[in-house]
């Protein structure tokens, strides 16, 4: 799987960063989320979901998504979706699969594979992904983004693990502002 994942990354033209260089270009909100996650690792490869304390990051909660990693299809399911994320989407995708319910699914070109690849990188490499594909919305039919013009200014996906080895949840923050 690791070799296939590396080939998929090399074959992708999607704008993402897999090194800490992203800290030089990301928004302060995304930097704060990374610093929080990094501090919760406490020397480990990744923190557990139980290490994340909502009361410590109340300013970030509206922008956060927790995605559950499943053994069978749909493989990725939204477990918790912040209020700003719900507002931007025009619906609450909590409990729904990532495929077909992610921000940007309204775009004419299919970015679903790239969105899913971001998750597979986090899961397979047990590391972060910074995606800086600035998505604009809403769709003409308001089918994906529902509150007027919006700009996604970057998304950071971070691994969480109950056992310290296998990624079982992905902690994601998307910085969403009016366009």
Backbone as a ProteinNet text record, in pm:
[ID]
protein_1_A
[PRIMARY]
XXXXXXXXXXXXXXXXXXXXXXXXXXXXXXXXXXXXXXXXXXXXXXXXXXXXXXXXXXXXXXXXXXXXXXXXXXXXXXXXXXXXXXXXXXXXXXXXXXXXXXXXXXXXXXXXXXXXXXXXXXXXXXXXXXXXXXXXXXXXXXXXXXXXXXXXXXXXXXXXXXXXXXXXXXXXXXXXXXX
[TERTIARY]
82.5	0	85.9	198.5	283.8	339.9	382.3	436	326	206.8	94.9	60.4	63.7	34.4	136.9	264.4	368.7	349.8	310.1	284.5	165.1	63.1	-54	-17	65.6	109.1	189.4	283	364.7	279.5	173.6	87.4	-15.7	-26.6	-126.9	-72.3	-156.6	-122.2	-191.3	-260.1	-335.5	-239	-267.7	-176.8	-185.9	-84.1	-78	66.5	86.8	221.1	225.6	337.7	355.2	474	524.6	636.2	594.7	673.5	642.4	659.4	703.8	711.8	576.7	468.4	335.7	316.9	389.7	375	415.3	493.8	536.1	429.3	329.3	230.1	85.6	61.2	-76.9	-130.5	-259.9	-324.1	-297.9	-311.6	-293.3	-386.1	-506.6	-601.4	-549.4	-498.6	-445.1	-318	-235.9	-115.1	-151.9	-253.9	-296.5	-342.1	-416	-461.9	-342.8	-245.2	-126.2	-51	-28.5	44.7	-27.7	-159.7	-238.4	-219.9	-239.2	-223.3	-81.5	16.2	156.1	184	131.1	148.7	82.4	-29.4	-101.5	-31.7	60.7	133.3	219.7	274.2	355.6	462.9	535.8	644.4	601.3	472.9	421.6	409.1	388.2	369	243.3	138.9	12.3	-67.1	-148.6	-232.5	-353.9	-423.6	-550.8	-664.4	-780.6	-898.4	-924.5	-902.2	-928.5	-834.5	-723.3	-632	-684.6	-773.3	-826	-939.4	-920.6	-1017.5	-1086.4	-1212.2	-1282	-1274	-1276.8	-1271.4	-1141.3	-1037.8	-908.4	-897.6	-991.3	-983.3	-1119.1	-1189.4	-1324	-1325.1	-1218.2	-1211	-1199	-1152.4	-1134.3	-1253.9	-1335.3	-1441.4	-1532.3	-1572.6	-1660.6	-1597.4	-1466.2	-1394.4	-1346.9	-1370.1	-1313.8	-1409.6	-1349.2	-1420.5	-1341.9	-1412.2	-1351.3	-1408.8	-1319.4	-1360.1	-1316.3	-1410.3	-1385.3	-1331.4	-1227.2	-1169	-1231.3	-1297.9	-1369.3	-1296.6	-1318.4	-1256.3	-1325.1	-1452.2	-1529.2	-1589.4	-1645.8	-1708.2	-1813.6	-1818.7	-1759.1	-1615.7	-1553.8	-1415.6	-1392.7	-1455.9	-1440.6	-1579.6	-1608.2	-1739.2	-1720	-1793.2	-1788.6	-1848.6	-1770.2	-1814.3	-1861.9	-1794.7	-1830	-1797.2	-1889.2	-1869.2	-1902.1	-1804	-1819.8	-1928.7	-1977.9	-2090.9	-2060.8	-1939.4	-1904.6	-1900.2	-1848.4	-1845.9	-1989.1	-2078	-2217.7	-2281	-2256.9	-2313.8	-2268.7	-2140.9	-2086.6	-2145	-2161.9	-2213.3	-2362.8	-2432.8	-2577.1	-2646.6	-2570.7	-2625.5	-2522.2	-2567.3	-2478.4	-2447.4	-2321.9	-2288.9	-2249.4	-2270.4	-2235.3	-2303.3	-2223.4	-2274.4	-2271.7	-2239.8	-2238	-2095.4	-2081	-1946.8	-1883	-1751.3	-1677.9	-1705.9	-1697.9	-1722	-1862.1	-1867.4	-1994.5	-2047.2	-1977.9	-2024.3	-1917.2	-1802.3	-1691.9	-1710.9	-1646.8	-1650.7	-1584.9	-1649.5	-1596	-1652.5	-1743.2	-1797.4	-1885.7	-1913.8	-1994.2	-1913.4	-1781.7	-1699.3	-1716	-1702	-1721.8	-1618.3	-1494	-1394.3	-1402.5	-1376.9	-1395.3	-1272.6	-1287.7	-1175.7	-1192.1	-1295.9	-1320.9	-1199.4	-1135.5	-1018.8	-906.1	-890.6	-785.6	-818.7	-943.8	-985.5	-960.1	-1001.2	-979.6	-831.2	-751.5	-607.5	-548.7	-595.2	-547.1	-568.4	-686.1	-714.1	-623.3	-605.9	-522.8	-377.7	-331.8	-195.2	-185	-281.2	-280.5	-283.4	-367.6	-383.5	-261.2	-216.4	-106.3	29.3	52.7	182.5	181.2	60.7	44.8	107.9	73.9	127.6	22.4	54.8	-38	-34.9	-139.4	-147.1	-202.4	-133.9	-185.5	-227.9	-354.6	-413.3	-442	-382.2	-402.6	-472.6	-564.2	-648.3	-761.9	-756.2	-855.9	-985.9	-1082	-1211.3	-1302.7	-1369.9	-1470.1	-1607.9	-1706.2	-1841.4	-1939.4	-2064.6	-2131.4	-2149.6	-2203.1	-2241.2	-2357.8	-2375.1	-2485.6	-2620.3	-2631.9	-2757.2	-2755.8	-2652.3	-2635.6	-2627.6	-2577.9	-2573.8	-2455.2	-2357.2	-2241	-2208.9	-2207.3	-2180.5	-2301.8	-2351.7	-2486.2	-2501.5	-2392.8	-2410.5	-2354.7	-2349.9	-2290.9	-2146.5	-2078.1	-1939.1	-1852.4	-1774.3	-1688.7	-1553.8	-1450.2	-1317.5	-1259.9	-1217.9	-1145.7	-998.9	-938.6	-802.3	-698.7	-733.3	-642.3	-709.1	-664.7	-718.1	-601.8	-606.1	-503.9	-570.1	-516.9	-565.1	-455.8	-493.6	-399.5	-446.9	-355.7	-396.6	-418.8	-513.9	-538.2	-540.2	-494.6	-485.8	-512	-602	-631.1	-514.9	-453.4	-345.6	-205.4	-195.5	-65.1	1.5	-63.8	-4.2	-96	-218.2	-313.9	-402.3	-410.7	-495.9	-641.7	-718.8	-860.1	-952.4	-891.4	-968.7	-877.3	-938	-863.7	-923.9	-837.2	-871.6	-842.2	-942.8	-928.8	-977.8	-906.9	-953.3	-943.6	-1051.7	-1054.9	-1079.3	-992.9	-1009.6	-1100.6	-1219.5	-1325.9	-1360.8	-1351.6	-1382.6	-1471.5	-1540.2	-1612.2	-1515.2	-1556.1	-1469.2	-1462
-120.8	0	125.7	125.3	244.8	282.9	183.8	213.4	268.8	208.9	260.3	402.9	429.3	562.7	663.1	627	716.5	742.9	641.8	660.4	753.4	738	824.5	969.3	989.8	1125.1	1185.2	1108.9	1159	1190.1	1113.8	1133.8	1244	1297.3	1399.5	1539	1622.5	1763.2	1854.4	1795	1869.9	1943.4	2069.3	2146.2	2104	2033.2	1990	1991.2	2003.4	2000.3	1891.6	1817.9	1708.2	1732.2	1855.1	1891.6	2010.1	2035.4	2147.2	2283	2286.2	2413.3	2482.5	2405.7	2467.1	2571.2	2557.9	2652	2794.1	2807.7	2939.9	3009.7	2934.1	2992.4	2977.2	2897.2	2873.3	2992.7	2992.8	3099.1	3078.5	3183.5	3169	3064.4	3053	2954.5	2812.1	2786.3	2653	2628.7	2729.8	2716.4	2683	2749.6	2721.8	2577.3	2526.1	2386.6	2291.1	2319.4	2232.8	2236.3	2355.1	2367.2	2294.8	2303.8	2234.3	2083.3	2030.5	1886.6	1841.8	1919.7	1885.2	1878.8	1971.5	1970.6	1851.1	1806.6	1692.4	1559.2	1559.4	1435.1	1391.9	1487.4	1457.9	1353	1373.9	1284.4	1162.9	1145.4	1031.8	1070.9	972.1	996.4	1079.4	1051.7	1123.4	1109.6	1209.4	1199.1	1110	1078.9	1007.2	1108.6	1065.4	1152.2	1202.5	1117.4	1154.8	1265.1	1288.3	1396.3	1533.6	1535.5	1661	1706.5	1821.1	1875.6	1997.8	1984.1	2094.9	2226.8	2223.8	2347	2424	2357.7	2422.8	2490.6	2459.7	2513.2	2566.2	2633.6	2680.5	2770.4	2846	2934.2	2856.4	2732.8	2651.5	2560.9	2532.6	2433.3	2452.9	2575	2589	2540.2	2535.1	2503.5	2358.1	2283.5	2149.2	2041.8	1937.3	1816.2	1698	1605	1478	1370.7	1295.4	1190.7	1056.4	965.2	830.4	743.4	667.2	573.4	437.3	382	255.8	143.7	21.4	-95.9	-132.6	-97.6	-133.7	-7.4	-21.7	93.4	155.3	283.8	384.2	423.1	356.4	376.5	506.6	613.9	743.3	802.6	834.2	889.3	1009	1116.2	1234.2	1200.2	1224.7	1194.9	1321.2	1433.9	1562.2	1670.4	1763.1	1871.1	2003.2	2093.3	2222.5	2308.2	2403.9	2485.5	2569	2620.9	2699	2607	2487.1	2387.7	2355.3	2336.1	2306	2424.6	2545	2665.8	2680.3	2660	2675.1	2571	2451.3	2342.6	2354.4	2419.4	2428.2	2304	2212.3	2090.3	2032.1	1945.5	1881.1	1739.9	1714.5	1581.4	1480.5	1515.4	1423.3	1288.5	1182	1046.7	1001	1092.6	1059.5	1030.8	957	931.5	1059.3	1061.8	1176.6	1191.3	1080.7	1087.2	1141.7	1248.7	1308.9	1411.2	1429.1	1523.5	1622	1619.4	1708.7	1845.5	1945.6	2079.4	2072.3	2132.2	2133	2023.9	1941.9	1836.2	1893.7	2021.3	2088.1	2124.9	2119.5	2164.5	2074.9	2134.6	2058	1947.7	1977.1	1870.5	1790.7	1664.1	1576.4	1581.1	1640.8	1643.2	1538.5	1456.2	1356.4	1267.6	1224.7	1137.8	1208.8	1338.1	1414.2	1434.2	1459.1	1471.4	1339.8	1230	1098.9	1067.2	1107.3	1084.9	1156.7	1276.9	1345.8	1258.4	1200.7	1111.9	988.7	928.5	807	837.9	957.1	997	1004.6	1071.8	1084.5	945.7	858.6	725	638.4	636.3	549.2	592.5	722.9	774.1	815.5	816.5	856.8	993.9	1083.4	1218.6	1316.3	1443.5	1548.7	1570.8	1637.3	1687.6	1828.7	1921.8	2058.2	2075.2	2101.7	2117.8	2266.2	2324.9	2468.3	2497.4	2410.2	2432.4	2524.4	2649.5	2746.8	2725.4	2666.3	2636.6	2757.1	2793.8	2899.7	2838.1	2897.9	2845.8	2959.8	2937.9	2809.3	2758.4	2638.6	2584.6	2666.3	2663.8	2739.9	2696.4	2568.7	2518.5	2516.8	2581.4	2582.6	2442.3	2348.3	2209.9	2175	2260.9	2225.4	2331.6	2453.6	2562.8	2653.4	2692.6	2747.4	2884.9	2959.9	3087.3	3205.4	3194.9	3300.9	3268.2	3365.5	3342.4	3312.3	3208.4	3164.8	3122.6	3138.2	3094.3	3003.4	2885.7	2796	2832.9	2878.7	2932.5	2830.7	2705.2	2597.9	2500.8	2377.3	2270.4	2188	2154.4	2071.4	1946.2	1830.7	1703.1	1642	1596.2	1545.7	1410.9	1314.9	1182.7	1176.5	1093.7	1059.9	907.5	855.2	711	670.1	576	525.3	442.8	360.9	271.8	326.6	446.6	506.8	459.7	369.2	313.8	327.3	286.3	285	409.7	481.4	600	555.2	599.6	563.1	684.5	804.1	925.8	1032.6	1120.7	1231.2	1360.5	1444.5	1576.2	1675.8	1745.1	1832.8	1972.7	2071.9	2209.8	2275.9	2338.8	2415	2560.8	2649.9	2791.9	2849.8	2889.1	2932.7	3077.9	3159.4	3302.3	3345.6	3457.7	3512.9	3547.7	3524	3553.9	3702
0	0	0	76.4	85.9	-50.3	-128.3	-261.3	-351.5	-346.7	-425.5	-383.9	-255.7	-204	-255.5	-252.2	-303.6	-452	-527.6	-671.3	-693.4	-613.1	-624.8	-593.4	-493.2	-457.5	-572.3	-626.5	-739.2	-861.5	-881.7	-997.9	-981.3	-862.3	-834.5	-864	-920.7	-944.6	-842.9	-749	-647.7	-555.2	-521.7	-435.5	-289.1	-242.9	-103	-58.7	70.7	128	234.5	236.2	330	422.2	421.2	508	594.2	697.9	787.1	721.2	597.8	524.2	517.4	529.9	524	633.8	744.3	856	817	711.4	664.6	581.7	533.1	442.1	488.8	590.3	633.6	713.6	732.5	809	959.3	1038.6	1183.4	1246.2	1195.6	1248.7	1226.7	1109.5	1080.2	1161.6	1176.5	1258.1	1402.6	1453.7	1591	1605.8	1508.2	1513.9	1511.3	1424.7	1419.3	1552.8	1605.6	1731.8	1845	1846.7	1948.2	1934.8	1812.7	1786.2	1822	1779.7	1805.2	1955.9	2030.8	2175.1	2241.5	2186.8	2242.4	2211.6	2116.6	2086.5	2204.3	2276.9	2395	2364.8	2255	2217.9	2137.3	2119.2	2041.2	1894.2	1810.2	1668.2	1643.8	1721.2	1706.7	1835.9	1867	1986.6	1961	2067.1	2058.8	2054.9	2012.1	2013.3	2155.2	2252.8	2392.1	2442.8	2372.3	2409.2	2367.4	2269.9	2216.6	2308.5	2370.5	2465.7	2404.1	2364.4	2298.4	2374.1	2505.7	2583.7	2567.4	2519.4	2498.5	2362	2273.6	2136.5	2089.9	2178.2	2143.9	2020.6	1999.4	1883	1752.4	1758.8	1638	1608.8	1708.6	1694.4	1572.7	1538.8	1422	1290.7	1284.5	1160.6	1154.1	1260.7	1273.3	1223	1167.8	1128.8	1184.7	1247.9	1286.8	1195.8	1134.2	1041.5	1096.2	1104	1153.7	1040.1	1069.2	973.3	1000.4	898.9	911.7	837.3	879.9	815.4	684.6	670.9	551.3	490	371.2	304.8	394.5	398.9	312	348.9	445.8	490.7	567.2	523.8	592.6	615.4	743.6	776	869	838.6	923.8	1060.9	1164.4	1300.7	1370.6	1345.4	1405.8	1304.4	1284.4	1187.9	1257.2	1259.1	1325.4	1263.4	1340.8	1298	1173.5	1161.8	1041.9	920.5	939.9	831.8	786.8	882.2	849.1	776.9	827	766.7	622.1	598	463.1	368.2	416.2	332.1	307.7	400.7	388.2	439.9	496.2	554.4	649.4	735.4	831.2	781.9	740.7	690.4	799.2	926.2	1034.4	1011	1021.2	1000.1	855.2	763.6	620.8	575	464.3	411.4	357.5	357.8	304.2	154.8	81.6	-62.9	-89.5	-166.5	-203	-104.5	7.1	107.9	151.4	86.6	122.4	58.7	117.2	57.8	-79.6	-177	-312.9	-400.6	-349.2	-434.5	-545.6	-538.7	-641.2	-765.5	-757.8	-869.5	-990.4	-1110.3	-1233	-1247.4	-1215.6	-1220.9	-1091.8	-1101.3	-985.9	-896.6	-777.4	-682.7	-573.7	-586.1	-482.2	-461.3	-569.9	-555.3	-482.4	-505.4	-437.8	-289.6	-258.3	-119.3	-47.4	-109.8	-48.3	-38.1	-137.7	-131.3	-10.1	19.8	140	263.6	273.8	387.6	386	270.5	262.1	297.6	263.5	302	453.7	517.6	663.7	728.7	677.7	734.5	706.1	580.9	541.3	593.6	596.5	640.8	787.6	847.4	986.9	1010	917.9	921.4	870.2	873.1	832	681.1	632.9	495.7	504	437.6	424.2	279.7	258.2	125.3	107.1	4.8	-16.7	-148.5	-184.7	-301.3	-259.3	-296.3	-254	-329.9	-263.3	-323.3	-307.2	-414.1	-408.4	-425	-363.5	-377.9	-361.8	-372.5	-378.5	-520.3	-529.3	-659.2	-713	-843	-902.1	-846.4	-811.9	-756.2	-603.5	-544.6	-399.1	-340.6	-419.6	-376.2	-289.1	-276.4	-196	-92.2	-130.4	-37.1	-40.8	73.6	77.1	141.1	161	230.7	150.9	22.8	-56.9	-88.5	-146.6	-187.5	-65.8	-75.9	33.7	-23	54.2	12.8	120.8	77	165.9	154.5	264.1	262.7	304.9	300.5	336.3	429.8	421.6	505.6	557.2	683.5	744.9	800.1	763	812.3	899.4	1018.4	1117.7	1171.3	1190.1	1236.9	1387.8	1427	1566.7	1577.6	1691.3	1707.5	1851.1	1870.3	2003.6	2057.8	1969.7	2015.1	1989.9	1932.5	1907.1	1779.8	1706.7	1585.1	1464	1478	1367.3	1372.9	1261.6	1255.2	1252.9	1352	1354.6	1343.7	1344.1	1326.2	1264.9	1185.3	1125.6	1176.7	1233.4	1286.5	1174.4	1129.1	1012.5	1047.9	996	1009.5	873.2	831.8	707.5	744.1	696.5	724.3	617.8	658	566.6	593.3	491.2	502.3	386.8	404	289.5	176.5	54.3	-60.4	-82.1
[MASK]
+++++++++++++++++++++++++++++++++++++++++++++++++++++++++++++++++++++++++++++++++++++++++++++++++++++++++++++++++++++++++++++++++++++++++++++++++++++++++++++++++++++++++++++++++++

